[in-house]
Amino acid sequence: MAFQQIQQETPILKYPEDFGLHPNVSLENAANMLFRAIQTSQNQPYTWTFIDKPQEGQIYLLFMPNPAQPLNDGIRWQDQENRYTMPVQRGTRELEVAEVKYGFIPNSQDTAAWRMRRRYRLHKGGHPQLVLVHYSRVPPIQIVPSLLNNPVRHYPLRQITDPPIYVMGDRAGHKVFPHPAGPHQGGMPQVGMNPQAMITQQNSNMEALERRRERERTRDGNGGVGAGQRPGPPRLDDDESADESEMLSTRTLAIARYRRNHELMEEVFRRAAFDSKKPLSSKRIYEGFDKAELEAKITKLQDDVRALQAKAAERQAQKVAADDVIVTASGHAPMELTT
């Protein structure tokens, strides 16, 4: 039985979204998550962090340039990590699994070694440097007494100030620095801002630009300052020092204009559909017909029906008489056709 020593602390690149807690992760689910992560990782920067004392069921998506390097997670493992490969997705891809069992957190409430960690990566048919890490449990075993209070890393962990970085795609290696709001950067969305907050910020910037244009048009319409007048003090606007190209990117302007145009279109069609000024007619449907004319038509139709019924009765009597003549002449009953 081998035990790891205190390892050198190096942060690791982690996908920023939280996957929640999952007691179990099948091989197919792990392969699907890793395959989808190839696309999402091209548009999302990874953050530098330490994995420390994870919960049971926790999932992490990591970018590891060297997937074989040890992963220090604050857990002391009483077993060696075993690696094996499994075909997945009908043999189109090959999944490598690195499994280690019987872990515990030193100086904690763990009284037995029950933790298990599995690291998944697509060895074939995917990106081999994307690693999915899942923590679960196994039947517990006894903790070696000499290791119970022996940590695997030095605390406290150092503070990480490195910016997020793109790990793949056209922007691979580009760092993402936060853009604090200021007079020259008021329109740039900040890193980590949710879409609703970004739209709100874009709308406020668009309104500020419209107010600025309105003031400029007003000043131009007044013909400038008179000959005997002194120019007033300049207005201190929060966006006066930055032009439109500095405040808003092309994509930001396009999104804001697209949303505003659709709101205007929705308002126009809503009023056209529901705000009609023409009063609805209270006239009943049957009031457009003449009662006497309808009664005359009904009488004529009834006479036609009676005439048709009389003709049908006459033809039936003629047929019966003809059948009687045939029976009398032959002495046999007429043959009936059944359908």
N, C-alpha and C positions, 0 to 999 in steps of 0.2 A: 504494500500500500504506500503510495507516494503522496506527499503533501506539498502544496505550492508554497514558495517563500514570498516575502513581501516584495512586490514588483514595483518597477519604476512607473511613476504616474505620468501617463500621457492621455490627453483627452481623445475622444473618438467622434467621428462625424455621424450624426443621427438625423433621421427624417423628422421634421418638427411636429408632425401631427401625432395625436394620441390615438392608438388603436383600441384602447380599453382593455378589459380583463377577459380572458378566454381560458377556461379550464383545460380545453383540449384543442389541438390543431392537427388536422390530418395531413398526410403527405400531399394530397391533391390540393388542399387549401393553401398550404405553404407554397407550392409551385405556382398556383394561380396568383397569389399575392406578389411573389417575386417577379412574375412576368409582367403584371400590371405596373409594378414599380419602375420598370424600365422607362415607360412613357412619362409617368408623373415626376420622376426624378429629373427629367430634362427641364422642367419648368419650375421647380421648387428648390431653393438652396437648402443645404444641410447645415445644421448648427453643431458647434463643438460643445461637447458635454462629457461628464463622467456618468457611467452607469453605476449606481451605488445602492445596494440593498433593495433590489426590486421585489415587488409583491408577487404572490402566486397568481399565475394567469397573465402576467404582464408580457407585452409584445413590443419589440423594438425592431426598427428597420435601420440597419447600419450600412455605411460605405466603408469597406476595409480594403485598402490597396493590397495588403497581405492578409488574406483570410485565414492563414494558418497561424497567425500570431496569437499569443494568449490574450484572453479577454478578462481583465480584472473588473469584477462587479461588486466587490465588497463581501463576497461569500467565500467561505473556506470549504473547499471540496476534499472529501476523503477518498476520492477515487480518481482514476485517470480518465481523460477524455478519449472516447472511442469514436472513430470515423468509419462510415460505410456509405455506399451509394445505392440508390433505388431508382428503377425506371418509373416514370410517371407520365400521365397523359398519353396512355397507350404506346409508351415507348418512344415518343417523340422527343422527350427531354429526360435528363438524368439529374437527379437531386442528391446532393451530398448532405449527410446529416452528421453533425459532431455532437455527441451526447456525453454528458457527465452527470453522475448521480451522487447522492449522499452528501449534500451540502448543508451548511448552517451558517448563521451570522454570529460571529463572536461578540461577546458582551451584549447579548440580546436576550429575549425571552425564549429563544430556541433551546429546547431541552433534548432534542434528538436531531439527527441528520436526516431530513426528509425532503430536501429540495433537489430538483432536477432541472437541468438546462439543456436545451437543444438549439443548435445553430444550423439553419438551413441555407443552402445556396444552390443555384442552378449551375451544376458543373458543366453541363452541355445543354445547349438550347436556350441560354439566357445570358445575363451579365454576371460573371463569376465573382465580382467584387461587391455585389449587393448581398447582404447577409440578414436573414430574418432570425431573431432570437426570441425564444419562448421559454418561460419559466413555469414549471408545474411541480407536482409532488410524486414521490414514490414511497413505498412502505419504509418506515423509519428504521434506522439502526442507531446504536449507541455512539455518542460523541467520545472521541479520545480525550480523556481528562486533560492532558497537557495542551490541547488545542482549544479548549473551551473559551478561554479569554485571550487568545492569541490572534490579533487582527491581521488581515492580509494587506492592509494599506495604511498609510499615515494620515491621520486626521489633525486638523480640518483640511478638507480639500481646497486646493488653491482656486482663486477666482479666475474665471475664463473671460478674457476680453477680446478674443479673436472674433472677427465678424463672420457671419454665415458665408458659405461658398457654394457655388454650383459644382457638382461633381461629374456631370456628363452633359452631352449635347453641345450645341454651338457655343454656349457660354461657360463651358467647363473651365474651372480655375478662376473665374471671376468672383471677386468678393463683393458682398452686398453691405454697404455701410448705411446706417440710419440717416435720414434727412430731417433734421429738426426744422420745425416750422419757423420761418423768418421772412424778412421783407423780400428776399430774392428767391425763396424756396417755398412760398406759401401754397403753391399749387401742386407740388410733388407729393404723391402719396407716400406715407411712411411704411417701412417694412413691418409686416405683420398686421396691417390695418385690414379689418374685415370689409367685404364689398359694400355693405350699407354705409359704413362710415366714409368710405372712399367716395361714394356717390354724393353724400352730403357735403363733403369738402369740395368736390367738383362743382356742385351747384352754387355754393357760396362764392367760389372763385369766378364763375360765370356771371353771377349777379354783380360782383364788384367791377368786372370789366364792362358790363353794360352801363352801370352808373357812371363810370369814367367816360365812356363814349358819349353818354347823354350830356354830361357837363361840357365836353369839348364841342358838341354840336350847338349847345346853348351859347357858349362864348363866341363861336363863329357866326351865329345868327345875329348877335348883338353888334357885330361890326368891330369888335375889339374895343380898346380903351380910347375915350375921347381925347381931343387935343389938350384940353385944359384939366384933365383928370389925372390923378396919380394912380398908378396901378396898386391894387390892394395887396395885402400880404398873401403869399402863396399858401394854398390849402395843403395840409399835411395828411395825405391819403396813405392808407397802409399799402396800396399797390402802386403808388405814384412812381416809384423808383425802378419798377420792373415792367418790361413790355410783355405782350401776350406770349411770345415765343419763350421767354424765360420762365413765366409762371406756369404755363400748362404745356404738356407735351401734345404731340399730334393725336396720339391715341386717347389721351384724357379728354381733349376737345371733342373728338369724334363720339366718344361714349356719352358725354354730357349732352351734345346736340341731338344725338339719336334718341336719347331718353326724353328730352324736352319736346322734340317734334312729335313723338308718339303720344305724349300726354296731350298736346294740342289737338292732334287728330282724334284722339278718343273723346275729347270734349266736344268737338264739332259734330261727330257722328252721334254722340249721346243726345245732344240737343236736337239734331235732325230727326232722331227716332222717337223721342219721348216728349219734346217740348213744342209740338205743333200748335199753332194759334187757331187753326180751323176747328170750330166746334163740331162735335159729333152730332149726327142727325138723330132725333128722338122718334122719327116716324117708324111705325111697325112695318114689317115686311109685307104683310097681307093687305095693308091699306092701299097699295098701288093697283089693286085689281077691282073690277066692277062686279058686284054681287049678282046683278041680274044677268049679265053676260055669262058668268060661271054657271048659274042655274040652267040657262038655256042650253049650254053645252052638255051639262049632265043629263038633261032630258033627252037630247038627241042621241047621246051615247047609250042610254037605257033602251030607247026604241031600236037602235041598231042591234043591241044584244038580244032583245026579244025576237027580232026578225031572224037573226042567225039561229037562235034556238028552235024556232018554228021550222026552218029549213032542215035543220039536223034531225028533228023528230019525223019529218016527212020522209027523208031518205032512209031512216031506220025502219019505218013502216013498210016502205017499198022493198027493202032487203028481206024483212021477215016474210012478206008475202011470196017473194021469189023462192026463198028456202022451202016454204010449205009446198009449193008446186013441184020442186025437185023431189021432195020426200014422197009425195003422193005418186009420182010417176015411177020412181025406182024402188020404193019400199024400204029404203035404207036411210039411216040418219046421216045428216051432212058431216063431213070430216072437219074436225077442228084443228087448227094449226097452233101448236104450243111453241112459245118462245122461251 
